[in-house]
């Protein structure tokens, strides 16, 4: 019998990529259960049409998660801070996922996580502001803090640490913007640091390879990236791909935090963390190791060939 992989966030970028990776390998020995709050949604129905078992569950409803994980061999657990901007809620959701996996007796869990930045920047460190009372980078720290829950419950878990999505340039407003002088530029508070990043489409195939490897990665932390590029290198690649001149606007973290959009303080701290601790952050995100798991791993240039046209460009003033 095929082993069932239960995938939370199945209509999102990470989960959806894993669902498609499993379905693309019909002889791999796995079937997929796509877990979503809205099984009647267009995205969920697309997955059902491809052959996924679509099941309703909610990260805020532990009983629904336990039912959705029932009988599954593996579970892919992912949360989405940006859906609600509530750090404490994300920690509760992570606990719900871990407890449901334990109750269901799942044989392999992948927890999509990130570093707890407070291990390097304690709350009393004033290099960056403390947010929501007890975090430096809330959407990182909540996941890193929740690692302990998966460990304490004795789960057979792989900790998958992802990287910045290039898709943020399409849907998150991080693509080229018009500067006051009319030029186009991407804006990051990174100085000359290199940013590990990845095509969101590549995360699912990496996760599938981890499941397919049996227990090889149980208890391990796997950190992934498609390429490490500076702001200048990203701007140059965008210029070539889009056929317009794109510059790099290297603002200060303080200026980024003050930009005023939702989550600007969180993201400003995040980019500062990546720049201030560049070697510690970049080092584990080995591109060659990621490609060994997923030979089709995209570079930024390849991703731009495929999706660059989806990056919105502001009209000239």
C-alpha positions as CSV (number, residue, x, y, z in Angstrom):
1,X,0.0,0.0,0.0
2,X,1.1,3.6,-0.7
3,X,2.1,5.6,2.3
4,X,-0.1,8.7,2.9
5,X,1.6,12.1,3.4
6,X,-0.8,14.6,5.0
7,X,0.1,18.1,3.9
8,X,-1.1,21.2,5.8
9,X,-1.2,24.5,3.9
10,X,-1.9,22.5,0.8
11,X,-3.3,25.5,-1.1
12,X,-0.3,27.6,-0.2
13,X,3.1,27.8,-1.8
14,X,5.0,25.3,0.4
15,X,2.2,22.8,0.9
16,X,0.9,23.1,-2.7
17,X,4.4,22.4,-4.1
18,X,4.7,19.3,-2.0
19,X,1.3,18.0,-3.0
20,X,2.2,18.4,-6.7
21,X,5.6,16.8,-6.2
22,X,4.0,13.7,-4.7
23,X,1.4,13.5,-7.4
24,X,4.1,13.9,-10.1
25,X,5.7,10.6,-8.9
26,X,2.9,8.0,-9.1
27,X,5.4,5.1,-8.6
28,X,7.1,6.7,-5.6
29,X,5.1,4.8,-3.0
30,X,3.2,7.8,-1.6
31,X,-0.2,9.3,-1.9
32,X,-1.1,12.7,-0.7
33,X,-3.8,14.1,1.6
34,X,-4.2,17.8,1.0
35,X,-5.4,19.6,4.2
36,X,-7.1,22.9,3.9
37,X,-9.7,25.0,5.7
38,X,-11.6,25.4,2.5
39,X,-11.9,22.2,0.5
40,X,-14.4,23.8,-1.8
41,X,-12.0,26.6,-2.9
42,X,-10.7,26.8,-6.4
43,X,-7.2,25.8,-5.4
44,X,-8.3,22.9,-3.4
45,X,-10.5,21.6,-6.2
46,X,-7.5,21.9,-8.6
47,X,-5.5,19.6,-6.3
48,X,-8.5,17.2,-6.1
49,X,-8.6,17.1,-9.9
50,X,-4.9,16.2,-10.0
51,X,-5.6,13.2,-7.8
52,X,-5.1,14.5,-4.2
53,X,-7.4,13.5,-1.4
54,X,-8.7,16.8,-0.1
55,X,-9.6,17.0,3.7
56,X,-10.9,19.8,5.8
57,X,-9.0,20.9,8.9
58,X,-8.0,24.1,10.7
59,X,-4.8,24.8,12.5
60,X,-6.8,26.4,15.3
61,X,-8.9,23.2,15.7
62,X,-6.8,20.4,17.2
63,X,-9.5,17.8,16.8
64,X,-9.8,18.5,13.1
65,X,-6.0,18.1,12.7
66,X,-5.9,14.8,14.5
67,X,-8.6,13.5,12.2
68,X,-6.8,14.8,9.2
69,X,-3.5,13.1,10.2
70,X,-5.2,9.8,11.1
71,X,-3.6,6.9,9.3
72,X,-1.0,9.0,7.6
73,X,2.6,7.9,7.4
74,X,4.0,11.4,7.2
75,X,2.8,15.0,8.0
76,X,4.1,18.2,6.5
77,X,3.5,20.9,9.1
78,X,3.5,24.6,8.1
79,X,2.1,27.8,9.6
80,X,1.5,31.2,8.0
81,X,2.2,34.1,10.3
82,X,1.4,36.6,7.5
83,X,-2.2,35.4,7.4
84,X,-2.9,36.9,10.8
85,X,0.2,38.7,12.1
86,X,-0.4,37.1,15.5
87,X,2.8,35.6,17.0
88,X,1.2,33.9,20.0
89,X,-1.5,32.4,17.7
90,X,1.2,30.9,15.5
91,X,2.9,29.2,18.5
92,X,-0.4,27.7,19.5
93,X,-1.0,26.5,15.9
94,X,2.5,24.8,15.9
95,X,1.6,23.1,19.2
96,X,-1.7,21.9,17.7
97,X,0.1,20.4,14.8
98,X,2.7,18.7,16.9
99,X,0.2,17.2,19.3
100,X,-2.0,16.0,16.4
101,X,0.9,14.3,14.8
102,X,1.8,12.6,18.1
103,X,-1.8,11.5,18.6
104,X,-2.0,10.1,15.1
105,X,1.2,8.2,15.5
106,X,2.7,9.7,12.4
107,X,6.0,8.1,11.4
108,X,7.8,11.1,10.0
109,X,7.0,14.8,10.5
110,X,8.6,17.7,8.6
111,X,8.2,21.0,10.5
112,X,8.7,24.1,8.3
113,X,10.7,26.3,10.6
114,X,13.1,29.1,10.9
115,X,15.8,30.3,13.4
116,X,14.9,31.8,16.8
117,X,16.8,35.1,16.3
118,X,16.7,35.7,20.1
119,X,19.5,33.1,20.5
120,X,21.8,35.7,18.8
121,X,20.0,38.9,19.6
122,X,18.6,38.7,23.2
123,X,15.6,40.9,24.0
124,X,17.8,43.3,26.0
125,X,20.1,43.8,22.9
126,X,19.1,47.3,21.5
127,X,20.6,46.8,18.1
128,X,17.0,46.1,16.9
129,X,13.7,46.8,18.7
130,X,11.8,44.2,20.6
131,X,8.4,43.5,19.1
132,X,5.2,42.3,20.7
133,X,6.9,42.3,24.0
134,X,9.1,39.3,23.6
135,X,10.3,38.8,20.0
136,X,12.9,40.3,17.7
137,X,11.7,38.8,14.4
138,X,8.2,37.4,15.3
139,X,7.6,35.3,12.2
140,X,11.0,33.6,12.8
141,X,11.1,33.4,16.6
142,X,7.6,31.8,16.8
143,X,8.7,28.9,14.6
144,X,12.1,28.5,16.2
145,X,10.6,28.5,19.7
146,X,8.1,25.9,18.5
147,X,10.9,23.5,17.6
148,X,11.1,22.6,21.2
149,X,7.5,21.4,21.2
150,X,8.2,18.9,18.4
151,X,11.3,17.6,20.3
152,X,9.6,17.4,23.7
153,X,6.8,15.3,22.3
154,X,9.4,12.8,21.0
155,X,8.2,13.2,17.4
156,X,10.3,11.7,14.5
157,X,10.8,15.2,13.0
158,X,12.9,16.8,10.4
159,X,13.3,20.6,10.8
160,X,13.2,22.2,7.4
161,X,14.5,25.8,7.4
162,X,13.5,27.6,4.2
163,X,14.8,30.9,2.8
164,X,13.4,34.2,1.3
165,X,11.0,33.4,-1.6
166,X,11.7,35.2,-4.9
167,X,7.9,35.1,-5.2
168,X,7.9,37.9,-2.7
169,X,8.7,40.1,-5.6
170,X,5.4,39.2,-7.2
171,X,2.9,39.1,-4.4
172,X,4.5,40.8,-1.4
173,X,5.5,44.2,-2.8
174,X,9.3,43.5,-2.8
175,X,9.8,43.9,-6.5
176,X,11.2,47.0,-8.2
177,X,9.6,50.2,-7.1
178,X,9.7,53.7,-8.5
179,X,12.2,56.0,-6.7
180,X,11.8,59.7,-6.2
181,X,14.0,60.4,-9.3
182,X,11.8,58.1,-11.4
183,X,14.3,55.2,-11.5
184,X,13.4,51.6,-10.6
185,X,15.0,49.9,-7.7
186,X,14.6,47.0,-5.3
187,X,14.9,48.1,-1.6
188,X,16.4,45.9,1.1
189,X,18.3,46.9,4.3
190,X,21.1,44.4,3.6
191,X,24.1,46.5,2.7
192,X,26.4,44.3,0.6
193,X,25.3,41.1,2.3
194,X,24.2,38.2,0.2
195,X,20.6,36.9,0.7
196,X,19.9,33.2,0.6
197,X,16.7,32.8,-1.4
198,X,14.7,30.1,-3.2
199,X,11.8,29.7,-5.7
200,X,8.8,28.7,-3.5
201,X,8.1,26.0,-6.1
202,X,11.3,24.2,-5.1
203,X,10.4,23.8,-1.5
204,X,7.9,21.0,-2.1
205,X,10.2,18.8,-4.1
206,X,12.9,19.2,-1.4
207,X,10.4,18.1,1.2
208,X,9.3,15.2,-0.9
209,X,12.9,14.0,-1.2
210,X,13.2,14.2,2.6
211,X,10.1,12.0,3.0
212,X,11.3,9.6,0.3
213,X,14.7,9.2,2.1
214,X,12.9,7.3,4.9
215,X,14.4,8.0,8.3
216,X,17.7,9.4,7.0
217,X,16.8,13.0,8.0
218,X,14.8,12.3,11.1
219,X,16.2,14.4,13.9
220,X,18.1,16.6,11.5
221,X,17.8,20.2,10.5
222,X,17.9,20.8,6.8
223,X,18.4,24.4,5.6
224,X,17.8,25.2,2.0
225,X,18.4,27.9,-0.6
226,X,18.5,28.1,-4.4
227,X,21.1,30.9,-4.6
228,X,22.9,33.5,-2.4
229,X,22.8,36.9,-4.1
230,X,23.6,40.5,-3.1
231,X,21.2,43.3,-3.7
232,X,23.3,44.5,-6.6
233,X,23.4,41.0,-8.1
234,X,19.6,40.7,-7.9
235,X,19.1,44.1,-9.4
236,X,21.4,43.2,-12.3
237,X,19.5,39.9,-13.0
238,X,16.2,41.8,-12.9
239,X,17.5,44.4,-15.3
240,X,18.5,41.6,-17.8
241,X,15.3,39.7,-17.4
242,X,12.8,42.6,-17.4
243,X,14.6,44.7,-20.1
244,X,14.6,47.8,-17.9
245,X,17.3,49.2,-15.6
246,X,16.7,48.2,-12.0
247,X,19.0,49.5,-9.2
248,X,19.5,48.4,-5.6
249,X,18.4,50.8,-2.9
250,X,20.3,49.8,0.2
251,X,18.4,51.5,3.0
252,X,19.1,51.3,6.7
253,X,17.2,48.8,8.8
254,X,15.7,51.8,10.7
255,X,14.4,53.3,7.4
256,X,12.9,50.0,6.4
257,X,11.2,49.5,9.8
258,X,9.7,53.0,9.4
259,X,8.3,52.3,6.0
260,X,4.8,52.0,7.5
261,X,3.4,48.9,5.7
262,X,2.1,46.0,7.8
263,X,5.0,43.9,9.1
264,X,7.7,46.5,8.2
265,X,9.2,46.3,11.7
266,X,9.3,42.5,11.6
267,X,10.9,42.5,8.2
268,X,13.3,45.3,9.0
269,X,14.5,43.2,11.9
270,X,14.7,40.1,9.8
271,X,16.8,41.7,7.1
272,X,19.1,43.2,9.7
273,X,19.5,39.8,11.3
274,X,20.5,38.3,8.0
275,X,23.0,41.0,7.3
276,X,24.5,41.2,10.9
277,X,24.9,37.5,11.1
278,X,25.5,36.8,7.4
279,X,27.9,34.0,7.8
280,X,25.9,32.2,10.5
281,X,22.7,32.5,8.5
282,X,24.0,31.7,5.1
283,X,26.4,28.9,6.0
284,X,23.8,26.1,6.7
285,X,21.8,27.1,3.6
286,X,24.0,25.1,1.2
287,X,22.9,25.4,-2.4
288,X,24.7,22.2,-3.5
289,X,23.1,20.2,-0.7
290,X,19.7,21.6,-1.6
291,X,20.3,20.6,-5.3
292,X,21.3,17.1,-4.2
293,X,17.8,16.7,-2.8
294,X,16.2,18.4,-5.8
295,X,18.2,18.4,-9.0
296,X,15.7,20.7,-10.7
297,X,16.5,23.5,-8.2
298,X,16.2,26.9,-9.9
299,X,18.6,29.7,-9.9
300,X,17.3,33.3,-9.8
301,X,18.0,33.6,-13.5
302,X,16.0,30.5,-14.3
303,X,13.2,31.6,-12.0
304,X,13.1,35.0,-13.7
305,X,12.8,33.3,-17.1
306,X,9.7,31.4,-15.8
307,X,8.1,34.0,-13.6
308,X,9.7,37.4,-14.2
309,X,6.8,38.6,-16.3
310,X,4.6,38.3,-13.2
311,X,6.5,40.9,-11.3
312,X,4.5,44.1,-11.3
313,X,6.3,47.2,-12.5
314,X,5.0,50.6,-11.5
315,X,4.1,53.0,-14.3
316,X,6.3,55.9,-15.0
317,X,5.4,59.1,-13.1
